Amino acid sequence: MEKYLHILKKYWGFDEFRSLQDQIVQSIGNGKDTLGLMPTGGGKSITFQVPAMAMDGICLVVTPLIALMKDQVLNLRQKGIKAMAIYSGLTREEINVAYDNCIFGDYKFLYLSPERLSSPLFLEKLVHFKVSMIVVDEAHCISQWGYDFRPSYLKIAELRTELPGIPVLALTATATPLVANDIQDRLLFEKNNLLQKSFERKNLAYIVRTTDDKLNQLVKIVKSINGCTVVFVRNRKNTKEYAEHLTTNGISAHYYHAGLTHQSKDKKQKEWMNDSVQVMVCTNAFGMGIDKPNVRLVVHMDAPDSMEAYFQEAGRGGRDGKKAYAVLLWAAADKSRLKKNVTVTFPEKEVVYRVYNALGNFFQLAAGHGEESLHDFDMIKFCKAYHFNMLTVFNSLKILQRAGYIEYSEEANLPSRAHFIVQKIDLYNFQVKNEQFDSFIKLLLRSYTGFFTEYVLINEQLLAQRASVSVDLVYQYLNKLNHLKIIHYIPHKKTPLIQYIRPREEVRYMRLPHEVYRDRKKQYEERVQSVIEYAEYSHVCRSRFLLLYFGQRNTQDCGQCDVCIEKKKRGLSNSEADRIEELLKRTLSKPMAYSQIESAMKLSENKWLDIFNWLADNQIIYPLDDETWQCK
């Protein structure tokens, strides 16, 4: 472990690993296929970045999260570690240059989306890579039982046949026992090797509040905690409305969603991170890679559609180990909304096929053509042209992506980048002959490095400030140099993107496999039902409910959730309540008269009545008639 600790200290500044990190590092470092199951905030990236630095060659990191790719590559480069990411929106030339750098440029990390693994260009370049290890992030995506199954992940198994003997590290924050086993099977582990941390968060109190006035309940809760807070909502419009409501009530708040400009996101995030603003009201677009330790409160205004999503989002609270609260605000209408989501999330197959056909017409692609073609996608224009509902189109695109027809990037925010396509000596000669470009080229070379080997992210506003000129003039120079074939300049673009993974298919030949549609729909219904049960079961400790969902048994009541607190008010200790609940279940496995129950339980009258009434109130036991009771 000495070499790993040295790397950890040198690049990350830590003297020791967190719990479980060291076990995963040692396992993958010894060449063993490993599945690391670590809750959100557990430091998953360290578990592969440290051992990869100790190995010869490049580490392939497969992840579907573009924002995470960019963030981790930036962080690694700031540490002086060579890393590259390839994602939707890059041109073929950019991708080609990136691959060549990974082959010849001593790079340590290459981040890829799973769809890239089957592209002809990647497979052509792969034979020249010296791969040290394969990392599969968000590994639950490979399991048909997982809550976000993506067929493109199945290509990783094929990758293993191209790279025999190369170890695989699979990482996920949430996986049931069924999913964990499926991940290892599908990734062709030589031997099952699961290393996991308990899902229990002893410092996090889970609370469900049933209310029809969520906004005012939110204000009360935020004021009562008076600490750094995240409020999750399910649509963009409400982020602004709720933030304004909090501000009106004297609470500093920002709102955040994927549709904001990069500058606006950055400003809001920084102010929240440095505690200038107490509350961030956001969609789940906020949070990927955000590691703020002192979040004291996480509130869900709307229940997500899976316990996995809830656990991950709620888990952003209390990462410093101090007391924090995860509160779900629940109303009767939420149950109907969640059940309705099933039909919205899974449009009829015929509708999905119609959306796919309309897409091909929209992009003017002939059947059998378009493989790997990339298209800007104007959702509003498309829906108007073909009379589709936007939500129907969005969910159809997600299904088509899972089926391997397309790759859909909802909000591809691609910064400007440039690459010198002439040799240094030719550039020098150009500067001598074209004095009007000389000072601008020098500004570029002073401001950024790497132009001759890769595409470099640039900021036109920053260049304008440094040169004391207008941004428009910077654009003019960049475009002229691009026209003169001195640089390849790609301006900033923010748009949804669709890429065809395979040639356009005729609808009559299209198929949505059971694991993509029928089975997924059934699993989705089951996950939704679990969320409803979590919110409405007022007799099961919230923490125990979550732990049981993720396969952890023999757990104890947390003593701090709303259910446990209510038990205490009734005069029940945790152990006493648990013991009586189990005894009642055994006693009432068949119908029994009240007098027989009382005799069997052997309890004093006063204590018995408190316990019995509480269990009856929470429908753990129920009457068959005036005298006879039975347990559910």
Order of alpha helices (4+ residues) and beta strands (2+ residues): alpha-alpha-beta-alpha-beta-alpha-beta-alpha-beta-alpha-beta-alpha-beta-alpha-beta-beta-alpha-beta-alpha-beta-alpha-beta-beta-alpha-beta-alpha-alpha-beta-alpha-alpha-beta-beta-alpha-alpha-beta-alpha-alpha-beta-beta-alpha-alpha-alpha-alpha-beta-alpha-alpha-beta-beta
